[in-house]
Amino acid sequence: QVQLVESGGGSVQAGGSLRLSCAASGYTYCMAWFRQAPGEEREGVARIFSGSGNTYYGDSVKGRFTISRDNAKKTLYLQMNNLKAEDSAMYYCAAGLAGLGSCDLAEARYRYWGQGTQVTVSS
């Protein structure tokens, strides 16, 4: 069992930045950030595969968001720059047991989920 606790959410104006953190109680190779806005489906934002630091981003955040992790601290990060109103959502950290070939942004890949941290971007 891996427990995940997100932090770092808040309110920011468009164009601003936030850094989300996710503290994990255990280690898994495949970790990701998802988000869900009210009335919408959960969307994969970015994922990282620990062994190689291999990263992948959703189209809507490419070039603006950066996912990283500190394995020694068992902490996952999401640096969000140039935030837009449409980035407003609850952001969730997720961890899974998939290998590199299966570590994608499909929700079914992830067994463990945090409770989320709210990000609100005002225009």
Accessible surface in RSA format (square Angstrom, percent):
REM  Atomic radii and reference values for relative SASA: ProtOr
REM  Chains: A
REM  Algorithm: Lee & Richards
REM  Probe-radius: 1.40
REM  Slices: 20
REM RES _ NUM      All-atoms   Total-Side   Main-Chain    Non-polar    All polar
REM                ABS   REL    ABS   REL    ABS   REL    ABS   REL    ABS   REL
RES GLN A   1   180.41 100.9 118.62  86.7  61.79 147.1  43.81  93.3 136.59 103.6
RES VAL A   2    18.07  11.9  13.01  11.8   5.06  12.2  13.01  11.3   5.06  13.7
RES GLN A   3   124.28  69.5 119.18  87.1   5.10  12.1  31.25  66.5  93.03  70.6
RES LEU A   4    11.02   6.1   0.04   0.0  10.97  27.6   0.04   0.0  10.97  29.5
RES VAL A   5    99.12  65.2  95.15  86.1   3.97   9.6  96.91  84.2   2.21   6.0
RES GLU A   6    19.48  11.2   2.97   2.2  16.51  39.3   0.00   0.0  19.48  15.9
RES SER A   7    60.66  51.3  55.72  74.4   4.94  11.4  41.75  88.9  18.91  26.5
RES GLY A   8    38.14  47.0   0.00   N/A  38.14  47.0  24.28  66.6  13.86  31.0
RES GLY A   9    29.45  36.3   0.00   N/A  29.45  36.3   2.64   7.3  26.81  60.0
RES GLY A  10    28.81  35.5   0.00   N/A  28.81  35.5  28.50  78.2   0.31   0.7
RES SER A  11    97.32  82.2  65.40  87.3  31.92  73.5  38.03  81.0  59.29  83.1
RES VAL A  12    31.72  20.9  21.84  19.8   9.89  23.8  30.46  26.5   1.27   3.4
RES GLN A  13   137.45  76.9 135.36  98.9   2.09   5.0  38.37  81.7  99.08  75.1
RES ALA A  14    52.47  48.2  28.69  44.3  23.78  54.1  29.24  41.2  23.23  61.5
RES GLY A  15    50.23  61.9   0.00   N/A  50.23  61.9  23.68  65.0  26.55  59.5
RES GLY A  16    21.97  27.1   0.00   N/A  21.97  27.1  21.04  57.7   0.93   2.1
RES SER A  17    58.51  49.4  38.86  51.9  19.66  45.3  22.53  48.0  35.99  50.4
RES LEU A  18    33.29  18.5  28.39  20.3   4.90  12.3  33.29  23.4   0.00   0.0
RES ARG A  19   131.28  55.1 116.68  59.5  14.60  34.8  34.21  46.7  97.07  58.8
RES LEU A  20     0.00   0.0   0.00   0.0   0.00   0.0   0.00   0.0   0.00   0.0
RES SER A  21    28.01  23.7  28.01  37.4   0.00   0.0  12.83  27.3  15.18  21.3
RES CYS A  22     0.00   0.0   0.00   0.0   0.00   0.0   0.00   0.0   0.00   0.0
RES ALA A  23    54.12  49.8  50.72  78.3   3.40   7.7  51.20  72.1   2.92   7.7
RES ALA A  24    13.52  12.4   1.56   2.4  11.96  27.2   3.01   4.2  10.51  27.8
RES SER A  25    65.41  55.3  33.84  45.2  31.58  72.7  40.99  87.3  24.42  34.2
RES GLY A  26    17.28  21.3   0.00   N/A  17.28  21.3  15.33  42.1   1.95   4.4
RES TYR A  27    95.39  44.5  67.86  38.6  27.54  71.7  60.44  45.4  34.96  43.1
RES THR A  28     6.34   4.5   1.99   2.0   4.35  10.4   5.47   7.3   0.87   1.3
RES TYR A  29   118.26  55.2 117.06  66.6   1.20   3.1  69.60  52.3  48.66  60.0
RES CYS A  30     0.00   0.0   0.00   0.0   0.00   0.0   0.00   0.0   0.00   0.0
RES MET A  31     7.88   4.1   7.88   5.2   0.00   0.0   0.82   0.7   7.06   9.4
RES ALA A  32     0.00   0.0   0.00   0.0   0.00   0.0   0.00   0.0   0.00   0.0
RES TRP A  33     0.00   0.0   0.00   0.0   0.00   0.0   0.00   0.0   0.00   0.0
RES PHE A  34     0.90   0.4   0.90   0.6   0.00   0.0   0.90   0.5   0.00   0.0
RES ARG A  35    14.41   6.1  14.05   7.2   0.36   0.9   3.08   4.2  11.33   6.9
RES GLN A  36    62.63  35.0  57.38  41.9   5.25  12.5  10.06  21.4  52.57  39.9
RES ALA A  37    22.55  20.7  18.73  28.9   3.81   8.7  19.13  26.9   3.42   9.1
RES PRO A  38   128.72  93.8 100.13  91.3  28.59 103.9 112.77  93.1  15.95  99.1
RES GLY A  39    93.12 114.8   0.00   N/A  93.12 114.8  45.58 125.1  47.54 106.5
RES GLU A  40   113.28  65.0 100.71  76.2  12.57  29.9  32.29  62.4  81.00  66.1
RES GLU A  41   156.66  89.9 141.52 107.1  15.14  36.1  58.85 113.8  97.80  79.9
RES ARG A  42    69.21  29.1  50.40  25.7  18.81  44.8   4.91   6.7  64.30  39.0
RES GLU A  43    67.98  39.0  63.11  47.7   4.87  11.6  35.44  68.5  32.54  26.6
RES GLY A  44    14.35  17.7   0.00   N/A  14.35  17.7   0.91   2.5  13.45  30.1
RES VAL A  45     1.16   0.8   0.36   0.3   0.80   1.9   1.16   1.0   0.00   0.0
RES ALA A  46     0.00   0.0   0.00   0.0   0.00   0.0   0.00   0.0   0.00   0.0
RES ARG A  47    22.63   9.5  22.63  11.5   0.00   0.0   0.00   0.0  22.63  13.7
RES ILE A  48     8.90   5.1   8.90   6.6   0.00   0.0   8.90   6.4   0.00   0.0
RES PHE A  49    25.21  12.6  25.21  15.6   0.00   0.0  25.21  15.3   0.00   0.0
RES SER A  50    13.05  11.0   1.00   1.3  12.05  27.8   0.31   0.7  12.74  17.9
RES GLY A  51    59.62  73.5   0.00   N/A  59.62  73.5  26.03  71.4  33.59  75.2
RES SER A  52    77.22  65.3  38.41  51.3  38.81  89.4  49.11 104.6  28.11  39.4
RES GLY A  53    37.18  45.9   0.00   N/A  37.18  45.9  21.81  59.9  15.37  34.4
RES ASN A  54    60.37  41.6  51.49  49.8   8.88  21.4   9.47  22.8  50.90  49.2
RES THR A  55    56.61  40.3  32.39  32.8  24.23  57.7   9.71  13.0  46.90  70.9
RES TYR A  56   108.03  50.4 105.43  60.0   2.60   6.8  67.47  50.7  40.56  50.0
RES TYR A  57    39.10  18.3  37.59  21.4   1.51   3.9  31.33  23.5   7.77   9.6
RES GLY A  58    12.55  15.5   0.00   N/A  12.55  15.5  12.55  34.4   0.00   0.0
RES ASP A  59   119.68  83.8  95.27  94.8  24.40  57.7  37.50  88.3  82.18  82.0
RES SER A  60    57.72  48.8  34.55  46.1  23.17  53.4  46.32  98.6  11.40  16.0
RES VAL A  61     0.60   0.4   0.60   0.5   0.00   0.0   0.60   0.5   0.00   0.0
RES LYS A  62   111.81  54.5  92.78  56.9  19.03  45.3  55.25  49.7  56.56  60.2
RES GLY A  63    87.65 108.1   0.00   N/A  87.65 108.1  44.00 120.7  43.65  97.8
RES ARG A  64    24.74  10.4  19.52  10.0   5.21  12.4  19.03  26.0   5.71   3.5
RES PHE A  65     6.48   3.2   0.00   0.0   6.48  16.9   0.00   0.0   6.48  18.5
RES THR A  66    71.54  50.9  70.76  71.7   0.78   1.9  43.01  57.8  28.53  43.1
RES ILE A  67     4.67   2.7   0.00   0.0   4.67  11.3   0.00   0.0   4.67  12.7
RES SER A  68    45.70  38.6  44.93  60.0   0.77   1.8  32.39  69.0  13.30  18.6
RES ARG A  69    42.42  17.8  14.94   7.6  27.47  65.4   8.79  12.0  33.63  20.4
RES ASP A  70    45.08  31.6  39.90  39.7   5.18  12.3  14.25  33.5  30.84  30.8
RES ASN A  71    67.02  46.2  52.67  50.9  14.35  34.5  23.44  56.4  43.58  42.1
RES ALA A  72   101.21  93.1  58.35  90.1  42.85  97.5  70.75  99.6  30.46  80.7
RES LYS A  73   143.48  70.0 119.74  73.5  23.74  56.5  74.43  67.0  69.05  73.5
RES LYS A  74    92.62  45.2  84.68  52.0   7.94  18.9  50.46  45.4  42.17  44.9
RES THR A  75    21.15  15.0  17.60  17.8   3.56   8.5   8.86  11.9  12.29  18.6
RES LEU A  76     0.12   0.1   0.00   0.0   0.12   0.3   0.02   0.0   0.09   0.3
RES TYR A  77    29.38  13.7  29.38  16.7   0.00   0.0  14.06  10.6  15.33  18.9
RES LEU A  78     0.00   0.0   0.00   0.0   0.00   0.0   0.00   0.0   0.00   0.0
RES GLN A  79    58.78  32.9  58.56  42.8   0.22   0.5  28.89  61.5  29.89  22.7
RES MET A  80     0.00   0.0   0.00   0.0   0.00   0.0   0.00   0.0   0.00   0.0
RES ASN A  81    61.02  42.1  61.02  59.0   0.00   0.0  17.86  43.0  43.16  41.7
RES ASN A  82    80.97  55.8  76.91  74.3   4.06   9.8  20.45  49.2  60.52  58.5
RES LEU A  83     1.15   0.6   0.00   0.0   1.15   2.9   0.00   0.0   1.15   3.1
RES LYS A  84    83.48  40.7  81.83  50.2   1.66   3.9  35.31  31.8  48.18  51.3
RES ALA A  85    43.69  40.2  34.22  52.8   9.47  21.6  34.48  48.6   9.21  24.4
RES GLU A  86   126.13  72.4  99.66  75.4  26.47  63.0  62.43 120.8  63.70  52.0
RES ASP A  87     0.07   0.1   0.07   0.1   0.00   0.0   0.00   0.0   0.07   0.1
RES SER A  88    30.51  25.8  25.11  33.5   5.41  12.5  23.74  50.6   6.78   9.5
RES ALA A  89     1.78   1.6   1.11   1.7   0.67   1.5   1.68   2.4   0.10   0.3
RES MET A  90    60.80  31.5  59.81  39.6   0.99   2.4  59.08  50.2   1.72   2.3
RES TYR A  91     0.00   0.0   0.00   0.0   0.00   0.0   0.00   0.0   0.00   0.0
RES TYR A  92    35.60  16.6  35.60  20.3   0.00   0.0   9.43   7.1  26.17  32.3
RES CYS A  93     0.00   0.0   0.00   0.0   0.00   0.0   0.00   0.0   0.00   0.0
RES ALA A  94     0.00   0.0   0.00   0.0   0.00   0.0   0.00   0.0   0.00   0.0
RES ALA A  95     0.40   0.4   0.40   0.6   0.00   0.0   0.40   0.6   0.00   0.0
RES GLY A  96     0.00   0.0   0.00   N/A   0.00   0.0   0.00   0.0   0.00   0.0
RES LEU A  97   106.64  59.4  73.94  52.9  32.70  82.2  78.56  55.2  28.08  75.6
RES ALA A  98    19.04  17.5   5.38   8.3  13.66  31.1  15.92  22.4   3.12   8.3
RES GLY A  99    42.74  52.7   0.00   N/A  42.74  52.7  33.48  91.9   9.27  20.8
RES LEU A 100    80.17  44.6  69.29  49.6  10.88  27.3  69.29  48.7  10.88  29.3
RES GLY A 101    85.33 105.2   0.00   N/A  85.33 105.2  43.30 118.8  42.04  94.1
RES SER A 102    42.89  36.2  42.25  56.4   0.64   1.5   6.97  14.8  35.92  50.3
RES CYS A 103     2.26   1.7   0.00   0.0   2.26   5.3   0.20   0.5   2.06   2.2
RES ASP A 104    52.04  36.5  51.22  51.0   0.81   1.9  32.32  76.1  19.72  19.7
RES LEU A 105    33.61  18.7  17.26  12.3  16.34  41.1  18.41  12.9  15.19  40.9
RES ALA A 106    46.38  42.6  35.97  55.5  10.41  23.7  45.25  63.7   1.14   3.0
RES GLU A 107    76.98  44.2  68.78  52.0   8.20  19.5  26.35  51.0  50.63  41.3
RES ALA A 108   103.72  95.4  61.64  95.1  42.08  95.7  74.58 105.0  29.14  77.2
RES ARG A 109   101.18  42.5  87.92  44.8  13.26  31.6  12.66  17.3  88.52  53.6
RES TYR A 110    10.53   4.9   0.00   0.0  10.53  27.4   0.36   0.3  10.18  12.5
RES ARG A 111   159.64  67.0 130.17  66.4  29.47  70.2  46.55  63.6 113.09  68.5
RES TYR A 112    24.85  11.6  21.60  12.3   3.25   8.5  10.60   8.0  14.25  17.6
RES TRP A 113    76.26  30.6  46.36  22.4  29.90  70.2  35.71  19.0  40.55  65.8
RES GLY A 114     8.23  10.1   0.00   N/A   8.23  10.1   0.95   2.6   7.28  16.3
RES GLN A 115   170.36  95.3 148.91 108.8  21.45  51.1  55.92 119.0 114.44  86.8
RES GLY A 116    20.92  25.8   0.00   N/A  20.92  25.8   0.00   0.0  20.92  46.9
RES THR A 117    17.82  12.7  12.82  13.0   5.00  11.9   7.19   9.7  10.63  16.1
RES GLN A 118    81.22  45.4  74.21  54.2   7.01  16.7  44.71  95.2  36.51  27.7
RES VAL A 119     0.00   0.0   0.00   0.0   0.00   0.0   0.00   0.0   0.00   0.0
RES THR A 120    57.90  41.2  57.65  58.4   0.25   0.6  44.41  59.7  13.49  20.4
RES VAL A 121     7.62   5.0   0.00   0.0   7.62  18.4   0.00   0.0   7.62  20.7
RES SER A 122    57.28  48.4  50.43  67.3   6.85  15.8  45.01  95.8  12.27  17.2
RES SER A 123   130.55 110.3  63.99  85.4  66.56 153.3  54.79 116.7  75.76 106.1
END  Absolute sums over single chains surface
CHAIN  1 A     6169.0       4449.0       1720.0       3040.1       3128.9
END  Absolute sums over all chains
TOTAL          6169.0       4449.0       1720.0       3040.1       3128.9
